[in-house]
Amino acid sequence: MQDTDPAVLSVLRQTFGYDSFRPGQGEVIADLTAGHDAFVLMPTGGGKSLCYQVPALVRSGVGIVVSPLIALMKDQVDALHANGVAAACYNSTQDSEEARRVLAQLHNGELQLLYVSPERLLNSSLLERLADIEIGLFAIDEAHCVSQWGHDFRPEYAALGTLRERFPAVPLVALTATADKQTRSDILRVLHLNDARIHVNGFDRPNIRYTVLEKHKPFDQLIAFLRGRDSQSGIVYALSRKRVDEIAERLSNAGVSAAAYHAGMSAKRRAEVQEAFLRDDILVVVATVAFGMGIDKPNVRFVVHYDLPKNIEGYYQETGRAGRDGLPADALLLFGAQDVVTARRLIESGNNNDQQRVETHKLNAMIGLAESVTCRRRVLLNYFGDRHQEDCGNCDVCDDPPQRFDATNDARKALSCVYRVGQRFGIKHVIDVLRGADTERIRLFGHTQLSTYGIGSDRSEIEWQSILRQLIHHGYLEQDIAHYSALKLTEDARPLLRGDEELWLAKPRMQEKPAGKRKSSSVVAPADEALFEELRQLRKQIAQDAGVPPYVVFGDATLAQMARERPLDDDAMLAISGIGQHKLAKYGAEFLDAITAYCVDSNDSALNLTPLHRRVLQAARDGLDLDQISGQCAQTLGDTSRILVELIEAGEAVDPQRLIAPRKYAMIEALLDDSDGEPDLADLRAALPPLIADHEIRLVCAAW
């Protein structure tokens, strides 16, 4: 942070209310601010918007943001207005008067950011107008729409390559959350980003817990999942409009605040449902996959797939609509054999053979994720080439691990077979060779003569499918989508083939096991829930009066931090993430009044503590040790210890066992237990070794 442009830090703090960047943001912002092109791959909810918003505010000229999502444009503009930023959108939903007003603002230099749809940008006179206007940067959001390899290809997006030709001196950034290796290369080619700085920041969303359940009375499974989530917002995705209507009606009859959303409804009704969801008037939307594109609602706590998605890109994007605020969220997939049959039938009904091949590959990868007996997150991330060596500990497989077996020899057989067939055949053919199948295709290629022919006849087809999929998930094999999903060895396969390492894999589950105890997805600790709920109600009232969604006022993460830290003055409020000067001036007084009133009513001791004392106390409650608290609060160890002693003497719950090393604590405690009456600090000091500091002795004595 010390090398970051002061103007960037000022915008980050004063406008957006953040003290630091999320991973990867700082490097992207530095490149764009300096005038470089960039490609940015960042997980949904990872903070892509800030990557172009901050440079647009720092650089001279207006930032032009191209987005296919009209709903998202409006949400982004509302959020920017709440932070005091001059922003507008220009799209097909505006009447002529509104469109003229936006263009007048653009020509008069009154806008810092303009959001525009690709159609409006390319199929109007806007490009000619922009030639006479100072432009700070171009940002192409949802850039995967550029590529024919992407899951959401849009022909009008492919024409955006003209921007680099017409505006060669203006920095251009392409941003996406869902692009595999082939799609990423295509984006760079189509947009002419030949010298772009590449920023691939991974796909992991560690706050999302992934669960897959085999379908068995799916509506009952859905109701069981929703139990205990009465006040949480969520999305339930289903395959057909008919099923969407049915689920929404049954949920409403069961007392769930739910509504349907699909293309068969009137535009007016769809807009009403979307607006009610954004304003927290409806908690659960049951929808086809069209819903959610551009819904920038950060406090979606869960996403349920009632049916199998067609590809991992869609699944990742849809589950990524949960937990965008970084707080705990859930993704549940209900998976049945009939889903696979239906999905394959839809693909085969298409006319384009190449497209069928791509879609079949993507569907098979999605089935592999659903059937996986290895960590769900590893499978998901590996698909995008984001290799994780450790299991996540936050999915159903990690919570209820399957039995494992020494698969070293089986893995070597499989890898050898992939190599022997020339690394140009898919899973089914490799399994047929391993099991010694007598098929016309095997005879045609002479694969009955291979040394690996029939060496895996002792295992079933299902077992080999599981082994090969796990080898893909673990990064020993990859599937080449451009060559008919052929299996290819990776560099990681070499030591395993040479006999330099062993490999244990999971045994496939032939039937569903009962789910283990679900981890809590609450966004606040039990002690803070009452205040958090009061702040949510205040936020909703303010948002209703202002005519904006509640999260535009403050996000759930900001409210949770308020409930935890209980700021009682402007300085303490500015220390809350997400609160800048503009929002403090606009909303700060009402929230400070609510927090103060709550503390008075509950006789909270926070009223009698200085802001520094409250910060130290919160850090201790969060489980930080003495060194960490001192660093976080910019205090010496002695000063931090003195404050902690004062907190203990004031009756606050501070546990010194969590603050200092266990061995040191045990030595001090042993002397205290042997002493009679009030401990003498001088005697203790003389009896203890020099490695134990005076402030550590005083801290243990205060608690003792």
HUZI-V933560 format. One record per residue. SS is DSSP state (2 for helix, 1 for strand, 0 for the rest). PHI is phi as a letter, one per 30 degrees, with the letter a starting at -180 (NA if undefined). OMEGA is omega as a letter, one per 30 degrees, with the letter a starting at -180 (NA if undefined). Layout:
SS PHI OMEGA
SS PHI OMEGA
This chain:
0 NA a
0 d a
0 c a
0 d l
0 e l
2 e l
2 d l
2 d l
2 d l
2 d l
2 d a
2 e a
2 d a
2 d a
2 d a
0 c l
0 i a
0 c l
0 c a
0 b l
0 d l
0 d a
0 e l
0 j a
2 d a
2 e a
2 d l
2 d a
2 d l
2 d a
2 d a
2 d l
2 d l
0 d l
0 j l
0 d l
0 d a
1 a l
1 c a
1 b l
1 c a
0 b a
0 d l
0 e a
0 i a
0 d l
0 j a
2 d a
2 e a
2 d a
2 d l
2 c a
2 d a
2 d l
2 e l
2 d l
2 d a
2 d a
0 d l
0 d l
0 j a
1 c l
1 d l
1 c a
1 c l
1 c a
0 b l
0 d a
0 c a
2 d l
2 d a
2 d l
2 e a
2 d l
2 d a
2 d a
2 d l
2 e a
2 d l
2 d l
2 e l
2 d l
0 c l
0 i a
0 c l
0 d a
1 b l
1 a l
1 b a
1 b a
0 b a
0 d a
0 d a
0 d l
0 d a
2 d a
2 d l
2 d l
2 d l
2 d a
2 d l
2 d a
2 d l
2 d l
2 d a
2 d a
2 d a
0 d l
0 i a
0 c a
0 c l
0 c l
1 b l
1 b l
1 c a
1 b l
0 d a
2 d l
2 d l
2 d a
2 d a
2 c a
0 c l
0 b l
0 d a
2 d a
2 d l
2 d l
2 d a
2 d l
0 d a
0 c a
0 b l
0 d a
1 c a
1 d l
1 a l
1 c l
1 b l
1 c a
0 d a
0 h a
2 d l
2 d l
2 d l
2 d a
0 c l
0 d l
0 d a
0 d a
0 d a
0 b a
0 d l
0 b a
2 e a
2 d l
2 d a
2 d a
2 d a
2 d l
2 e l
2 d a
2 d a
2 d a
2 d a
2 d a
0 b a
0 d a
0 c a
0 c l
0 d a
1 b l
1 b l
1 c a
1 b l
1 a l
0 c a
0 b l
0 a l
0 d a
2 e a
2 d a
2 d a
2 d l
2 d a
2 d l
2 d a
2 d a
2 d a
2 d a
0 d l
0 h l
0 c a
0 d a
0 c a
0 d l
1 d a
1 c l
1 b l
1 c a
0 c l
0 i a
0 c a
0 d l
0 c a
0 d a
0 d a
1 c l
1 c a
1 c l
1 b l
1 b l
1 b l
1 d a
0 d l
0 a a
0 h a
2 e a
2 d l
2 d l
2 d l
2 d l
2 d l
2 d l
2 d a
2 d a
0 d a
0 i l
0 c a
0 e a
0 c a
0 c l
1 d l
1 a l
1 b l
1 c a
1 c l
0 b a
0 d a
0 c l
2 d a
2 e a
2 d l
2 e a
2 d a
2 d a
2 d a
2 d l
2 d a
2 d l
2 d l
2 d l
2 d l
0 d l
0 j l
0 d l
0 d a
1 b l
1 b a
1 c l
1 a l
0 a a
0 d l
0 d l
0 d l
0 d l
2 e a
2 d a
2 d l
2 d l
2 d l
2 d a
2 d a
2 d a
2 d l
2 d l
2 d l
2 d a
0 c l
0 i l
0 d l
0 c a
0 c a
1 b l
1 c l
1 c a
1 b l
0 d a
0 d l
0 d a
0 d l
0 j l
0 d l
0 j l
0 d a
0 c a
0 c a
0 d a
0 c l
1 d a
1 c l
1 a l
1 b l
1 c l
1 c l
0 d l
0 b a
0 d l
0 d a
0 d a
0 a a
2 d l
2 e l
2 d l
2 e a
2 d a
2 d a
2 d l
2 d l
0 d l
0 d l
0 c l
0 i l
0 d l
0 d l
0 i l
0 d a
0 e a
1 b a
1 b l
1 b a
1 c l
1 c l
1 c a
1 b l
0 b a
2 d a
2 d l
2 e a
2 d l
2 e a
2 d a
2 d l
2 d a
2 d l
2 d l
2 d a
2 d l
0 d l
0 d a
0 c a
0 d a
2 d l
2 d l
2 d l
2 e a
2 d l
2 d a
2 d l
2 d l
2 e a
2 d l
2 d l
2 d l
2 d l
2 d l
2 d l
2 e l
2 d a
2 d a
2 c a
0 d l
0 c l
0 c a
0 e a
2 e a
2 d l
2 d l
2 d a
2 d a
2 d a
2 d l
2 e a
0 c a
0 i a
0 c a
0 d l
0 c a
0 d a
0 c l
0 d a
0 d a
0 i a
0 b l
1 b a
2 d a
2 d l
2 d a
2 d a
0 b a
0 d l
0 d l
0 d a
1 c l
1 b l
1 d a
0 c a
2 e a
2 d l
2 d l
2 d l
2 d l
2 e a
2 d a
2 d l
2 d a
2 d l
2 e l
2 d a
2 d a
0 d l
0 j l
0 h a
0 b l
0 b a
0 d a
2 e a
2 d a
2 d l
2 d l
2 d l
2 d l
2 d a
2 e a
2 d l
0 i a
0 d l
0 c a
0 c l
2 d a
2 d l
2 d l
2 d a
2 e a
0 c l
0 i a
2 d l
2 d a
2 c a
0 d l
0 d a
0 c a
0 d l
0 i a
0 d l
0 c a
0 d a
0 d a
0 c a
0 d l
2 d l
2 d l
2 d l
2 d l
2 e l
2 d a
2 d a
2 d l
2 d l
2 d l
2 d l
2 d a
2 d a
0 d l
0 j l
0 d l
1 b l
1 b l
1 c a
1 c a
2 d a
2 d a
2 b l
0 h l
0 h l
1 d l
1 d l
1 b l
1 d l
0 c l
0 d a
0 d a
2 d a
2 e a
2 d l
2 d l
2 d a
2 d a
0 i a
0 d l
0 b l
0 c l
0 b l
1 c l
1 b a
1 d l
0 d l
0 d l
0 d l
0 d l
0 b a
0 d l
0 c l
0 d a
0 d l
0 d a
0 d a
0 d l
0 d l
0 d l
0 c l
0 d a
0 d l
0 b l
0 d a
2 e a
2 d a
2 c a
2 d a
2 d l
2 d l
2 e l
2 d l
2 d a
2 d l
2 d l
2 d l
2 d l
2 e a
2 d l
2 d l
2 d a
2 d l
2 d l
2 d a
2 d a
0 i l
0 b l
0 d a
2 e a
2 d l
2 d l
2 d l
0 b l
0 d l
2 e a
2 d l
2 d l
2 d l
2 d l
2 d l
2 d a
2 d a
2 d a
2 c l
0 h l
0 d a
0 b l
0 a a
2 d a
2 d l
2 d l
2 d l
2 d l
0 d l
0 d a
0 d l
0 j l
0 c l
0 c a
2 d a
2 d a
2 d l
2 d a
2 d a
2 d a
2 b a
2 e a
2 d a
2 d a
2 d l
2 d l
2 d a
2 d a
2 d l
2 d l
2 d l
2 d a
2 d l
2 d a
2 d a
0 c a
0 h a
0 d a
2 d l
2 e l
2 d a
2 c a
0 c l
0 d l
2 e l
2 d l
2 d a
2 d l
2 d l
2 d l
2 d a
2 d l
2 d l
2 d l
2 d l
0 d l
0 j l
0 d l
0 d a
2 d l
2 d a
2 d l
2 d a
2 d l
2 d a
2 d a
2 c l
0 h a
0 b l
0 d l
2 d a
2 d a
2 d l
2 d l
2 d l
2 d l
2 d l
2 d l
2 d l
2 d l
2 d l
2 d a
2 d l
0 d l
0 j l
0 d a
0 d l
0 b a
0 c a
2 d l
2 d l
2 d a
0 c a
0 b a
0 e a
2 e a
2 d l
2 d a
2 e a
2 d a
2 d l
2 d a
2 d a
2 d l
2 d l
2 d l
2 d a
2 d a
0 d l
0 c l
0 i a
0 d a
0 d l
0 c a
2 d a
2 d l
2 d l
2 d l
2 e a
2 d a
2 d a
0 c a
0 d a
0 d a
0 d l
0 c a
0 d l
2 e a
2 d l
2 d l
2 d a
2 d a
2 d l
2 d l
2 d a
2 d a
2 d a
0 d NA
